[in-house]
Each structure stands twice: as C-alpha cells, then as structure tokens.
Amino acid sequence: MNPSRDAKDAAGQGKISKGVGKRYGFSKFERIKKNSEFTKARRLGGYYKEGAFTLTILKNNLERHRLGMSIGSSKLPLAPERNRLKRLIREVFRINKSKLKNGFYDIIIAIRRALPRKADYSTVEGKLLVLLKKAKAL
C-alpha cells in the first residue's frame, strides 16, 4: 500500500466517489439509438422548429429523460463540425435536463439546414431552450 496515495484519496483529492455529479451526468441509458425509438417519437411526439433546429418530444414511461440526435452530413459536411455540434447539444441537455418538468421525455434534436461554421454554446443553448419552452417541457 502506498500511504501517500491513501492519504490523497481520504482527503478527497484522488478518485471521485461514485455518487458525485450523477445529477449532471450523461450515461448511455440516456441516449436514443434504435431506429424504432426514433420512428416512434417522430410518429407520436410533438414537433417544433426554431432556426436550424427541430425538436421532437414524446413522454416516455422510463425514469429518465433520453436524447437522440439526427445531424446529417448533407447539412454539416465536415465531420469535426458535426461532432462539435453533437457535443454542444449533449452539454445543453446534460446541464438543463434537471429543469424539465411534467414527467420524463424522449427528445430528438435534428438539423434542418446548415448552421454558422462556429456556432457557440450560448447560441445552441438559446435555440434549444426556446424549443423546449415551445414544447412546454421547460
């Protein structure tokens, strides 16, 4: 055993305990991946548009909110831009999911047209929060 390492862990400077930060996490169980789940949400859910984004939202019977994204290469042809936008959307969802009200939702974000090359976090967050307010989920 390494005494200096044990002292660090006991002081809270080493490993992070399991329960810390779970409220703002984004686990694989919070992702919509199956085509059938996307189709069900699109068929039965509400549909809202704001700028380049569309939001499809459907209440689910799970104990958590879930997020799905549909960002095609025809709208954002460069992979780094698509991946950056997905990271921004996930971050907005991760930070704001605790503010959603009236049950749990499956939320699908899609891109209708190309965004400015360097869309920043505040722009993406603003558009997505407007969509959630339109859907009366926020």
For each residue, the residues with C-beta under 8 A, 3 or more apart:
1: 5 6
2: 5 6
3: 6 7
4: 7 8
5: 1 2 8 9 14
6: 1 2 3 9 10
7: 3 4 10 11
8: 4 5 11 13 14
9: 5 6 12 13 14 15
10: 6 7
11: 7 8 14
12: 9
13: 8 9
14: 5 8 9 11
15: 9
16: 20 21
17: 20
18: 22
19: 22
20: 16 17
21: 16 24 25
22: 18 19 25
23: 98
24: 21 94 95 98
25: 21 22 94
26: 30 67 90 93 94
27: 30
28: 31
29: 64 66
30: 26 27 64 65 66 67 97
31: 28 66 67 68
32: 37 38 41 66 67 68 106 108
33: 37 68
34: 37 38
35: 38 39
36: 39 40
37: 32 33 34 40 41 68 106
38: 32 34 35 41 42 68 70 108
39: 35 36 42 43
40: 36 37 43 44 58
41: 32 37 38 44 45 56 57 58 68 106 108
42: 38 39 45 47 56 108
43: 39 40
44: 40 41 58
45: 41 42 56 57 58 106 108
46: 56 57 58 135
47: 42 54 55 56
48: 54 55 56 57 131 134 135
49: 53 54 55 112 131
50: 53 54 55 127 130 131 134
51: 127
52: 111 112 113 114 115 127
53: 49 50 109 110 111 112 127 128 131
54: 47 48 49 50 109 110 111 112 131
55: 47 48 49 50 107 108 109 110 128 131 132 134 135
56: 41 42 45 46 47 48 107 108 110
57: 41 45 46 48 105 106 107 108 132 135 137
58: 40 41 44 45 46 105 106
59: 102 103 104 105 106
60: 66 104 105 106
61: 104
62: 66 104
63: 104
64: 29 30 104
65: 30 93 97 100 104 105 106 107
66: 29 30 31 32 60 62 104 105 106 107
67: 26 30 31 32 89 90 93 107 108 109
68: 31 32 33 37 38 41 106 107 108 109
69: 86 89 90 108 109 110
70: 38 108 109 110 111
71: 75 76 82 85 86 110 111
72: 75 76 111
73: 76 77 79 82
74: 77
75: 71 72 111 112 113 114
76: 71 72 73 81 82 85 111 114 115
77: 73 74 81
78: 81 82
79: 73 82 83
80: 83 84
81: 76 77 78 84 85 117
82: 71 73 76 78 79 85 86
83: 79 80 86 87
84: 80 81 87 88
85: 71 76 81 82 88 89 111 115 119 124
86: 69 71 82 83 89 90
87: 83 84 90 91
88: 84 85 91 92 119 121 124 125
89: 67 69 85 86 92 93 109 124 128
90: 26 67 69 86 87 93 94
91: 87 88 94 95 121
92: 88 89 95 96 121 124 125 128 129
93: 26 65 67 89 90 96 97 107 128
94: 24 25 26 90 91 97
95: 24 91 92
96: 92 93 99 100 125 128 129 132 138
97: 30 65 93 94 100
98: 23 24
99: 96 138
100: 65 96 97 104 105 132 137 138
101: 137 138
102: 59 136 137
103: 59
104: 59 60 61 62 63 64 65 66 100
105: 57 58 59 60 65 66 100 137
106: 32 37 41 45 57 58 59 60 65 66 68
107: 55 56 57 65 66 67 68 93 132 137
108: 32 38 41 42 45 55 56 57 67 68 69 70
109: 53 54 55 67 68 69 70 89 128
110: 53 54 55 56 69 70 71
111: 52 53 54 70 71 72 75 76 85 114 115
112: 49 52 53 54 75
113: 52 75
114: 52 75 76 111
115: 52 76 85 111 119
116: 119 123
117: 81
118:
119: 85 88 115 116 123 124
120: 123 124
121: 88 91 92 124 125
122: 125 126
123: 116 119 120 126 127
124: 85 88 89 92 119 120 121 127 128
125: 88 92 96 121 122 128 129
126: 122 123 129 130
127: 50 51 52 53 123 124 130 131
128: 53 55 89 92 93 96 109 124 125 131 132
129: 92 96 125 126 132 133 138
130: 50 126 127 133 134
131: 48 49 50 53 54 55 127 128 134 135
132: 55 57 96 100 107 128 129 135 137 138
133: 129 130 136 137 138
134: 48 50 55 130 131
135: 46 48 55 57 131 132 138
136: 102 133
137: 57 100 101 102 105 107 132 133
138: 96 99 100 101 129 132 133 135
